Amino acid sequence: MKTVVLLLLSLMLTAPAFAHAAPAAPARLPVEAFELENGMRFLLVQRPGAPMVAAAWSVRTGSGDERPGVTGISHLLEHLMFHGSRRIGTRSPDREGELMARQ
């Protein structure tokens, strides 16, 4: 009797570890693809019932895409975009707001 109780108890304790729901199938959303004259491609998914807008931007450029003799341009652009220069950009949000207001 003691063995049966221990067996049932161990089954009750370990069963939840093996019981899980099957993964849901990925949603099939209609995707529209279009390309601008400059080669930039867009994927558009419209969801009229969703009360939100989301966007992501991915550019296929970087050090792996540079031509020999023109290396370092991607790194320079990264610094200019995120750190600015002596004449462009600041690290102060208040000062940055003033500069943006002038443009």
MOPAC internal coordinates of N, CA, C and O (Angstrom, degrees):
PM7 1SCF
backbone

  N    0.0000 0     0.00 0     0.00 0    0    0    0
  C    1.4515 1     0.00 0     0.00 0    1    0    0
  C    1.5253 1   110.79 1     0.00 0    2    1    0
  O    1.2310 1   121.22 1   137.90 1    3    2    1
  N    1.3261 1   115.27 1   -42.10 1    3    2    1
  C    1.4624 1   119.71 1  -179.91 1    5    3    2
  C    1.5349 1   110.57 1   -62.65 1    6    5    3
  O    1.2310 1   120.19 1   142.34 1    7    6    5
  N    1.3175 1   117.25 1   -37.66 1    7    6    5
  C    1.4612 1   121.83 1   179.25 1    9    7    6
  C    1.5250 1   110.74 1   -65.61 1   10    9    7
  O    1.2310 1   119.95 1   138.78 1   11   10    9
  N    1.3134 1   117.70 1   -41.22 1   11   10    9
  C    1.4656 1   122.12 1   179.92 1   13   11   10
  C    1.5232 1   110.13 1   -64.67 1   14   13   11
  O    1.2310 1   119.95 1   137.16 1   15   14   13
  N    1.3083 1   117.70 1   -42.84 1   15   14   13
  C    1.4634 1   121.87 1   179.27 1   17   15   14
  C    1.5286 1   109.96 1   -63.15 1   18   17   15
  O    1.2310 1   120.30 1   135.39 1   19   18   17
  N    1.3231 1   117.03 1   -44.61 1   19   18   17
  C    1.4697 1   120.25 1   178.78 1   21   19   18
  C    1.5268 1   111.28 1   -64.11 1   22   21   19
  O    1.2310 1   120.21 1   140.65 1   23   22   21
  N    1.3221 1   117.21 1   -39.35 1   23   22   21
  C    1.4574 1   120.98 1   178.42 1   25   23   22
  C    1.5287 1   110.68 1   -64.12 1   26   25   23
  O    1.2310 1   120.27 1   133.19 1   27   26   25
  N    1.3235 1   117.09 1   -46.81 1   27   26   25
  C    1.4686 1   120.46 1   178.58 1   29   27   26
  C    1.5258 1   111.78 1   -63.68 1   30   29   27
  O    1.2310 1   120.56 1   139.61 1   31   30   29
  N    1.3040 1   116.54 1   -40.39 1   31   30   29
  C    1.4617 1   120.56 1   178.78 1   33   31   30
  C    1.5246 1   111.08 1   -63.91 1   34   33   31
  O    1.2310 1   120.20 1   137.17 1   35   34   33
  N    1.3220 1   117.23 1   -42.83 1   35   34   33
  C    1.4661 1   119.72 1   179.69 1   37   35   34
  C    1.5214 1   110.91 1   -67.27 1   38   37   35
  O    1.2310 1   119.81 1   143.64 1   39   38   37
  N    1.3343 1   117.97 1   -36.36 1   39   38   37
  C    1.4646 1   120.59 1   176.15 1   41   39   38
  C    1.5236 1   111.41 1   -64.92 1   42   41   39
  O    1.2310 1   120.76 1   138.64 1   43   42   41
  N    1.3222 1   116.15 1   -41.36 1   43   42   41
  C    1.4699 1   119.87 1   179.68 1   45   43   42
  C    1.5274 1   111.16 1   -65.42 1   46   45   43
  O    1.2310 1   120.02 1   146.39 1   47   46   45
  N    1.3099 1   117.57 1   -33.61 1   47   46   45
  C    1.4636 1   120.43 1  -178.56 1   49   47   46
  C    1.5233 1   112.59 1   -79.83 1   50   49   47
  O    1.2310 1   119.73 1   149.04 1   51   50   49
  N    1.3306 1   118.13 1   -30.96 1   51   50   49
  C    1.4656 1   119.88 1  -177.08 1   53   51   50
  C    1.5222 1   113.38 1   -95.73 1   54   53   51
  O    1.2310 1   119.10 1   159.96 1   55   54   53
  N    1.3106 1   119.31 1   -20.04 1   55   54   53
  C    1.4647 1   121.84 1  -177.57 1   57   55   54
  C    1.5276 1   113.18 1   -58.21 1   58   57   55
  O    1.2310 1   118.51 1   137.26 1   59   58   57
  N    1.3409 1   120.44 1   -42.74 1   59   58   57
  C    1.4721 1   119.02 1  -179.60 1   61   59   58
  C    1.5286 1   113.62 1   -60.23 1   62   61   59
  O    1.2310 1   119.84 1   153.57 1   63   62   61
  N    1.3160 1   117.90 1   -26.43 1   63   62   61
  C    1.4642 1   120.01 1   179.54 1   65   63   62
  C    1.5218 1   111.35 1   -67.31 1   66   65   63
  O    1.2310 1   120.13 1   152.75 1   67   66   65
  N    1.3295 1   117.36 1   -27.25 1   67   66   65
  C    1.4601 1   120.96 1  -177.99 1   69   67   66
  C    1.5217 1   112.79 1   -99.87 1   70   69   67
  O    1.2310 1   120.03 1   169.49 1   71   70   69
  N    1.3028 1   117.55 1   -10.51 1   71   70   69
  C    1.4622 1   121.38 1  -179.46 1   73   71   70
  C    1.5221 1   108.87 1   -95.32 1   74   73   71
  O    1.2310 1   120.73 1   -67.85 1   75   74   73
  N    1.3131 1   116.20 1   112.15 1   75   74   73
  C    1.4656 1   120.34 1   176.76 1   77   75   74
  C    1.5230 1   108.66 1  -145.81 1   78   77   75
  O    1.2310 1   121.28 1   -24.45 1   79   78   77
  N    1.2955 1   115.15 1   155.55 1   79   78   77
  C    1.4571 1   120.68 1  -178.82 1   81   79   78
  C    1.5230 1   109.72 1   -73.79 1   82   81   79
  O    1.2310 1   120.91 1   -31.25 1   83   82   81
  N    1.3036 1   115.87 1   148.75 1   83   82   81
  C    1.4601 1   120.60 1   175.85 1   85   83   82
  C    1.5210 1   108.50 1   -68.14 1   86   85   83
  O    1.2310 1   119.66 1   -35.98 1   87   86   85
  N    1.3324 1   118.25 1   144.02 1   87   86   85
  C    1.4654 1   119.64 1   179.89 1   89   87   86
  C    1.5256 1   110.83 1   -63.05 1   90   89   87
  O    1.2310 1   121.23 1   -39.11 1   91   90   89
  N    1.3141 1   115.26 1   140.89 1   91   90   89
  C    1.4625 1   120.87 1   179.93 1   93   91   90
  C    1.5238 1   109.72 1   -70.90 1   94   93   91
  O    1.2310 1   120.93 1   -34.31 1   95   94   93
  N    1.3063 1   115.83 1   145.69 1   95   94   93
  C    1.4640 1   120.30 1   177.34 1   97   95   94
  C    1.5235 1   108.72 1   -69.20 1   98   97   95
  O    1.2310 1   119.80 1   -38.71 1   99   98   97
  N    1.3312 1   117.98 1   141.29 1   99   98   97
  C    1.4670 1   119.59 1   179.22 1  101   99   98
  C    1.5285 1   110.76 1   -62.68 1  102  101   99
  O    1.2310 1   121.14 1   -36.07 1  103  102  101
  N    1.3153 1   115.42 1   143.93 1  103  102  101
  C    1.4653 1   120.84 1  -179.62 1  105  103  102
  C    1.5244 1   109.65 1   -68.99 1  106  105  103
  O    1.2310 1   120.73 1   -40.88 1  107  106  105
  N    1.2936 1   116.20 1   139.12 1  107  106  105
  C    1.4663 1   121.84 1   176.44 1  109  107  106
  C    1.5232 1   107.64 1   -95.78 1  110  109  107
  O    1.2310 1   120.51 1   -70.87 1  111  110  109
  N    1.3245 1   116.64 1   109.13 1  111  110  109
  C    1.4559 1   121.34 1  -179.53 1  113  111  110
  C    1.5241 1   109.08 1  -110.09 1  114  113  111
  O    1.2310 1   120.11 1   -39.06 1  115  114  113
  N    1.3349 1   117.40 1   140.94 1  115  114  113
  C    1.4627 1   119.29 1   177.31 1  117  115  114
  C    1.5323 1   109.92 1   -71.73 1  118  117  115
  O    1.2310 1   120.65 1   -55.30 1  119  118  117
  N    1.3182 1   116.37 1   124.70 1  119  118  117
  C    1.4634 1   121.90 1  -177.85 1  121  119  118
  C    1.5224 1   108.84 1  -113.39 1  122  121  119
  O    1.2310 1   120.78 1   -53.97 1  123  122  121
  N    1.3348 1   116.11 1   126.03 1  123  122  121
  C    1.4631 1   121.66 1   173.68 1  125  123  122
  C    1.5184 1   107.42 1   -99.81 1  126  125  123
  O    1.2310 1   120.20 1   -47.93 1  127  126  125
  N    1.3173 1   117.23 1   132.07 1  127  126  125
  C    1.4624 1   121.51 1   177.69 1  129  127  126
  C    1.5266 1   108.24 1  -116.52 1  130  129  127
  O    1.2310 1   120.76 1   -45.11 1  131  130  129
  N    1.3268 1   116.15 1   134.89 1  131  130  129
  C    1.4614 1   120.03 1   174.06 1  133  131  130
  C    1.5163 1   109.07 1  -147.38 1  134  133  131
  O    1.2310 1   121.26 1   -19.38 1  135  134  133
  N    1.3243 1   115.19 1   160.62 1  135  134  133
  C    1.4623 1   121.16 1  -175.24 1  137  135  134
  C    1.5287 1   109.85 1  -132.44 1  138  137  135
  O    1.2310 1   120.98 1   -42.52 1  139  138  137
  N    1.3325 1   115.74 1   137.48 1  139  138  137
  C    1.4584 1   120.91 1   176.69 1  141  139  138
  C    1.5256 1   109.74 1   -80.83 1  142  141  139
  O    1.2310 1   120.79 1   -11.20 1  143  142  141
  N    1.3294 1   116.09 1   168.80 1  143  142  141
  C    1.4609 1   120.46 1   179.49 1  145  143  142
  C    1.5233 1   112.33 1   -61.25 1  146  145  143
  O    1.2310 1   120.37 1   151.06 1  147  146  145
  N    1.3376 1   116.90 1   -28.94 1  147  146  145
  C    1.4640 1   119.90 1  -178.84 1  149  147  146
  C    1.5256 1   112.77 1   -82.40 1  150  149  147
  O    1.2310 1   119.89 1  -177.72 1  151  150  149
  N    1.3377 1   117.81 1     2.28 1  151  150  149
  C    1.4566 1   121.14 1   176.74 1  153  151  150
  C    1.5147 1   114.67 1    95.93 1  154  153  151
  O    1.2310 1   119.58 1   173.32 1  155  154  153
  N    1.3331 1   118.41 1    -6.68 1  155  154  153
  C    1.4603 1   119.78 1   179.48 1  157  155  154
  C    1.5241 1   108.78 1   -71.54 1  158  157  155
  O    1.2310 1   121.32 1   -52.02 1  159  158  157
  N    1.3343 1   115.09 1   127.98 1  159  158  157
  C    1.4597 1   120.87 1  -178.03 1  161  159  158
  C    1.5221 1   110.56 1  -102.90 1  162  161  159
  O    1.2310 1   121.21 1   -33.80 1  163  162  161
  N    1.3209 1   115.29 1   146.20 1  163  162  161
  C    1.4575 1   122.12 1   179.78 1  165  163  162
  C    1.5223 1   109.48 1  -127.26 1  166  165  163
  O    1.2310 1   121.13 1   -36.61 1  167  166  165
  N    1.3075 1   115.45 1   143.39 1  167  166  165
  C    1.4587 1   122.40 1   170.45 1  169  167  166
  C    1.5216 1   106.00 1  -118.01 1  170  169  167
  O    1.2310 1   120.33 1   -53.19 1  171  170  169
  N    1.3083 1   116.96 1   126.81 1  171  170  169
  C    1.4565 1   121.65 1  -175.37 1  173  171  170
  C    1.5236 1   109.42 1  -121.46 1  174  173  171
  O    1.2310 1   120.82 1   -52.78 1  175  174  173
  N    1.3197 1   116.03 1   127.22 1  175  174  173
  C    1.4626 1   122.14 1   175.56 1  177  175  174
  C    1.5228 1   106.71 1  -121.85 1  178  177  175
  O    1.2310 1   120.71 1   -64.82 1  179  178  177
  N    1.3059 1   116.24 1   115.18 1  179  178  177
  C    1.4620 1   120.39 1   179.42 1  181  179  178
  C    1.5194 1   108.98 1   -96.53 1  182  181  179
  O    1.2310 1   121.30 1   -48.61 1  183  182  181
  N    1.3136 1   115.11 1   131.39 1  183  182  181
  C    1.4670 1   121.81 1   176.86 1  185  183  182
  C    1.5226 1   107.03 1  -130.89 1  186  185  183
  O    1.2310 1   119.74 1   -94.30 1  187  186  185
  N    1.3261 1   118.09 1    85.70 1  187  186  185
  C    1.4664 1   121.43 1  -174.91 1  189  187  186
  C    1.5212 1   114.00 1   -57.46 1  190  189  187
  O    1.2310 1   119.15 1   150.48 1  191  190  189
  N    1.3170 1   119.22 1   -29.52 1  191  190  189
  C    1.4574 1   121.26 1  -178.74 1  193  191  190
  C    1.5119 1   113.94 1   -79.32 1  194  193  191
  O    1.2310 1   119.62 1   168.23 1  195  194  193
  N    1.3181 1   118.34 1   -11.77 1  195  194  193
  C    1.4701 1   121.40 1  -177.46 1  197  195  194
  C    1.5275 1   109.49 1   -89.94 1  198  197  195
  O    1.2310 1   119.65 1   -54.83 1  199  198  197
  N    1.3320 1   118.26 1   125.17 1  199  198  197
  C    1.4689 1   121.22 1  -177.62 1  201  199  198
  C    1.5278 1   112.48 1   -84.46 1  202  201  199
  O    1.2310 1   119.94 1  -131.74 1  203  202  201
  N    1.3357 1   117.72 1    48.26 1  203  202  201
  C    1.4600 1   119.63 1  -178.13 1  205  203  202
  C    1.5171 1   110.11 1  -155.32 1  206  205  203
  O    1.2310 1   121.81 1   -14.40 1  207  206  205
  N    1.3149 1   114.14 1   165.60 1  207  206  205
  C    1.4573 1   122.00 1   174.97 1  209  207  206
  C    1.5160 1   106.88 1  -128.87 1  210  209  207
  O    1.2310 1   120.41 1   -42.50 1  211  210  209
  N    1.3102 1   116.83 1   137.50 1  211  210  209
  C    1.4629 1   121.05 1   176.94 1  213  211  210
  C    1.5176 1   107.92 1  -134.57 1  214  213  211
  O    1.2310 1   120.87 1   -35.09 1  215  214  213
  N    1.3077 1   115.94 1   144.91 1  215  214  213
  C    1.4599 1   120.70 1   179.36 1  217  215  214
  C    1.5166 1   109.44 1  -142.68 1  218  217  215
  O    1.2310 1   121.13 1   -31.46 1  219  218  217
  N    1.3156 1   115.45 1   148.54 1  219  218  217
  C    1.4614 1   121.73 1   175.08 1  221  219  218
  C    1.5191 1   107.18 1  -139.93 1  222  221  219
  O    1.2310 1   120.86 1   -32.32 1  223  222  221
  N    1.2958 1   115.95 1   147.68 1  223  222  221
  C    1.4564 1   120.89 1  -177.25 1  225  223  222
  C    1.5113 1   108.26 1  -128.59 1  226  225  223
  O    1.2310 1   120.54 1   -52.72 1  227  226  225
  N    1.2951 1   116.57 1   127.28 1  227  226  225
  C    1.4579 1   121.48 1   178.97 1  229  227  226
  C    1.5183 1   108.15 1  -131.31 1  230  229  227
  O    1.2310 1   120.66 1   -51.66 1  231  230  229
  N    1.3074 1   116.34 1   128.34 1  231  230  229
  C    1.4538 1   121.73 1  -178.97 1  233  231  230
  C    1.5207 1   107.93 1  -117.27 1  234  233  231
  O    1.2310 1   120.53 1   -53.50 1  235  234  233
  N    1.2998 1   116.59 1   126.50 1  235  234  233
  C    1.4631 1   120.61 1  -179.01 1  237  235  234
  C    1.5228 1   110.25 1   -85.42 1  238  237  235
  O    1.2310 1   121.69 1  -112.03 1  239  238  237
  N    1.3054 1   114.38 1    67.97 1  239  238  237
  C    1.4561 1   120.56 1   175.61 1  241  239  238
  C    1.5143 1   107.75 1  -136.78 1  242  241  239
  O    1.2310 1   120.74 1   -20.42 1  243  242  241
  N    1.2668 1   116.20 1   159.58 1  243  242  241
  C    1.4553 1   120.84 1   179.85 1  245  243  242
  C    1.5108 1   109.43 1   158.01 1  246  245  243
  O    1.2310 1   121.03 1     4.84 1  247  246  245
  N    1.3040 1   115.64 1  -175.16 1  247  246  245
  C    1.4593 1   119.49 1  -175.79 1  249  247  246
  C    1.5262 1   111.64 1   -61.38 1  250  249  247
  O    1.2310 1   119.69 1   150.83 1  251  250  249
  N    1.3175 1   118.19 1   -29.17 1  251  250  249
  C    1.4634 1   120.71 1   178.46 1  253  251  250
  C    1.5158 1   113.07 1   -72.80 1  254  253  251
  O    1.2310 1   119.88 1   163.73 1  255  254  253
  N    1.3321 1   117.83 1   -16.27 1  255  254  253
  C    1.4612 1   121.86 1  -179.02 1  257  255  254
  C    1.5260 1   112.97 1  -101.62 1  258  257  255
  O    1.2310 1   119.77 1   179.66 1  259  258  257
  N    1.3226 1   118.04 1    -0.34 1  259  258  257
  C    1.4670 1   120.44 1  -178.12 1  261  259  258
  C    1.5218 1   111.01 1   -77.83 1  262  261  259
  O    1.2310 1   121.39 1   -32.39 1  263  262  261
  N    1.3277 1   114.95 1   147.61 1  263  262  261
  C    1.4625 1   121.07 1   176.78 1  265  263  262
  C    1.5233 1   109.65 1   -83.47 1  266  265  263
  O    1.2310 1   119.78 1   -28.85 1  267  266  265
  N    1.3196 1   118.03 1   151.15 1  267  266  265
  C    1.4712 1   120.00 1   175.31 1  269  267  266
  C    1.5286 1   110.23 1   -57.13 1  270  269  267
  O    1.2310 1   120.69 1   -43.84 1  271  270  269
  N    1.3034 1   116.28 1   136.16 1  271  270  269
  C    1.4605 1   121.32 1  -178.87 1  273  271  270
  C    1.5164 1   113.18 1    93.48 1  274  273  271
  O    1.2310 1   119.84 1   167.90 1  275  274  273
  N    1.3198 1   117.90 1   -12.10 1  275  274  273
  C    1.4564 1   121.79 1  -179.88 1  277  275  274
  C    1.5289 1   108.70 1  -125.21 1  278  277  275
  O    1.2310 1   120.00 1  -152.07 1  279  278  277
  N    1.2981 1   117.60 1    27.93 1  279  278  277
  C    1.4586 1   120.10 1  -177.53 1  281  279  278
  C    1.5209 1   110.77 1   -75.36 1  282  281  279
  O    1.2310 1   121.03 1   -29.90 1  283  282  281
  N    1.3128 1   115.63 1   150.10 1  283  282  281
  C    1.4588 1   121.57 1   179.03 1  285  283  282
  C    1.5132 1   113.54 1    97.96 1  286  285  283
  O    1.2310 1   120.07 1   167.27 1  287  286  285
  N    1.3304 1   117.46 1   -12.73 1  287  286  285
  C    1.4654 1   120.54 1  -178.08 1  289  287  286
  C    1.5313 1   110.35 1   -63.61 1  290  289  287
  O    1.2310 1   119.85 1   138.62 1  291  290  289
  N    1.3183 1   117.90 1   -41.38 1  291  290  289
  C    1.4708 1   120.81 1  -179.83 1  293  291  290
  C    1.5166 1   110.82 1   -62.64 1  294  293  291
  O    1.2310 1   120.70 1   139.09 1  295  294  293
  N    1.3180 1   116.27 1   -40.91 1  295  294  293
  C    1.4622 1   120.05 1  -179.80 1  297  295  294
  C    1.5339 1   110.62 1   -67.05 1  298  297  295
  O    1.2310 1   120.34 1   139.48 1  299  298  297
  N    1.3255 1   116.96 1   -40.52 1  299  298  297
  C    1.4650 1   120.73 1   177.18 1  301  299  298
  C    1.5286 1   110.07 1   -62.47 1  302  301  299
  O    1.2310 1   120.31 1   134.79 1  303  302  301
  N    1.3213 1   117.01 1   -45.21 1  303  302  301
  C    1.4625 1   120.61 1   179.53 1  305  303  302
  C    1.5282 1   110.82 1   -61.11 1  306  305  303
  O    1.2310 1   120.38 1   139.89 1  307  306  305
  N    1.3208 1   116.89 1   -40.11 1  307  306  305
  C    1.4653 1   120.86 1   177.66 1  309  307  306
  C    1.5219 1   110.60 1   -59.33 1  310  309  307
  O    1.2310 1   120.39 1   134.52 1  311  310  309
  N    1.3288 1   116.86 1   -45.48 1  311  310  309
  C    1.4649 1   119.70 1   179.83 1  313  311  310
  C    1.5255 1   111.29 1   -64.93 1  314  313  311
  O    1.2310 1   120.05 1   139.32 1  315  314  313
  N    1.3126 1   117.50 1   -40.68 1  315  314  313
  C    1.4642 1   119.72 1   179.66 1  317  315  314
  C    1.5255 1   111.26 1   -66.24 1  318  317  315
  O    1.2310 1   120.41 1   141.46 1  319  318  317
  N    1.3285 1   116.82 1   -38.54 1  319  318  317
  C    1.4669 1   119.75 1  -178.43 1  321  319  318
  C    1.5212 1   112.21 1   -70.01 1  322  321  319
  O    1.2310 1   120.33 1   139.46 1  323  322  321
  N    1.3320 1   116.97 1   -40.54 1  323  322  321
  C    1.4581 1   119.47 1  -172.17 1  325  323  322
  C    1.5209 1   114.36 1  -104.45 1  326  325  323
  O    1.2310 1   119.75 1   160.69 1  327  326  325
  N    1.3151 1   118.08 1   -19.31 1  327  326  325
  C    1.4633 1   120.28 1  -178.77 1  329  327  326
  C    1.5240 1   112.72 1  -117.76 1  330  329  327
  O    1.2310 1   120.14 1   163.44 1  331  330  329
  N    1.3233 1   117.34 1   -16.56 1  331  330  329
  C    1.4569 1   119.94 1  -178.15 1  333  331  330
  C    1.5180 1   111.46 1    74.96 1  334  333  331
  O    1.2310 1   121.12 1    15.88 1  335  334  333
  N    1.3082 1   115.47 1  -164.12 1  335  334  333
  C    1.4644 1   122.01 1   177.29 1  337  335  334
  C    1.5233 1   106.71 1  -138.81 1  338  337  335
  O    1.2310 1   120.04 1     7.81 1  339  338  337
  N    1.3165 1   117.53 1  -172.19 1  339  338  337
  C    1.4739 1   119.27 1   178.73 1  341  339  338
  C    1.5237 1   111.48 1   -63.48 1  342  341  339
  O    1.2310 1   120.67 1   150.00 1  343  342  341
  N    1.3252 1   116.33 1   -30.00 1  343  342  341
  C    1.4562 1   120.24 1  -177.52 1  345  343  342
  C    1.5240 1   113.16 1  -100.63 1  346  345  343
  O    1.2310 1   120.12 1   157.28 1  347  346  345
  N    1.3204 1   117.37 1   -22.72 1  347  346  345
  C    1.4602 1   120.94 1  -174.74 1  349  347  346
  C    1.5190 1   109.38 1  -122.16 1  350  349  347
  O    1.2310 1   120.77 1   -52.74 1  351  350  349
  N    1.3227 1   116.14 1   127.26 1  351  350  349
  C    1.4545 1   120.79 1   174.68 1  353  351  350
  C    1.5164 1   113.38 1    84.09 1  354  353  351
  O    1.2310 1   121.06 1   -25.52 1  355  354  353
  N    1.3026 1   115.58 1   154.48 1  355  354  353
  C    1.4599 1   122.40 1   177.61 1  357  355  354
  C    1.5184 1   107.90 1  -141.63 1  358  357  355
  O    1.2310 1   120.91 1    -3.68 1  359  358  357
  N    1.3055 1   115.87 1   176.32 1  359  358  357
  C    1.4656 1   119.70 1   173.79 1  361  359  358
  C    1.5284 1   110.22 1  -107.46 1  362  361  359
  O    1.2310 1   120.54 1  -168.30 1  363  362  361
  N    1.3264 1   116.58 1    11.70 1  363  362  361
  C    1.4596 1   122.02 1  -179.94 1  365  363  362
  C    1.5308 1   108.98 1  -108.24 1  366  365  363
  O    1.2310 1   119.45 1   -61.49 1  367  366  365
  N    1.3341 1   118.65 1   118.51 1  367  366  365
  C    1.4667 1   120.17 1   179.59 1  369  367  366
  C    1.5287 1   112.98 1   -58.55 1  370  369  367
  O    1.2310 1   119.84 1   143.54 1  371  370  369
  N    1.3359 1   117.91 1   -36.46 1  371  370  369
  C    1.4656 1   120.06 1   179.54 1  373  371  370
  C    1.5240 1   110.62 1   -66.08 1  374  373  371
  O    1.2310 1   120.65 1   132.84 1  375  374  373
  N    1.3122 1   116.37 1   -47.16 1  375  374  373
  C    1.4704 1   121.07 1   179.62 1  377  375  374
  C    1.5298 1   110.23 1   -65.48 1  378  377  375
  O    1.2310 1   120.56 1   142.35 1  379  378  377
  N    1.3202 1   116.54 1   -37.65 1  379  378  377
  C    1.4668 1   120.97 1   178.94 1  381  379  378
  C    1.5279 1   110.09 1   -62.25 1  382  381  379
  O    1.2310 1   120.37 1   140.29 1  383  382  381
  N    1.3395 1   116.89 1   -39.71 1  383  382  381
  C    1.4573 1   120.89 1   177.54 1  385  383  382
  C    1.5191 1   111.93 1   -62.02 1  386  385  383
  O    1.2310 1   120.26 1   140.83 1  387  386  385
  N    1.3303 1   117.11 1   -39.17 1  387  386  385
  C    1.4707 1   120.92 1   177.43 1  389  387  386
  C    1.5213 1   110.49 1   -62.88 1  390  389  387
  O    1.2310 1   120.33 1   135.46 1  391  390  389
  N    1.3349 1   116.98 1   -44.54 1  391  390  389
  C    1.4646 1   120.55 1  -179.79 1  393  391  390
  C    1.5259 1   111.29 1   -64.41 1  394  393  391
  O    1.2310 1   120.45 1   140.11 1  395  394  393
  N    1.3196 1   116.74 1   -39.89 1  395  394  393
  C    1.4621 1   119.83 1  -179.82 1  397  395  394
  C    1.5225 1   111.19 1   -68.40 1  398  397  395
  O    1.2310 1   120.06 1   146.55 1  399  398  397
  N    1.3201 1   117.48 1   -33.45 1  399  398  397
  C    1.4625 1   120.97 1   179.31 1  401  399  398
  C    1.5257 1   111.09 1   -66.45 1  402  401  399
  O    1.2310 1   120.21 1   149.83 1  403  402  401
  N    1.3406 1   117.21 1   -30.17 1  403  402  401
  C    1.4665 1   120.55 1  -179.71 1  405  403  402
  C    1.5210 1   112.16 1   -74.31 1  406  405  403
  O    1.2310 1   119.86 1   160.45 1  407  406  405
  N    1.3076 1   117.88 1   -19.55 1  407  406  405
  C    1.4716 1   119.52 1  -176.13 1  409  407  406
  C    1.4678 1   110.70 1   -84.46 1  410  409  407
  O    1.2310 1   120.10 1   180.00 1  411  410  409

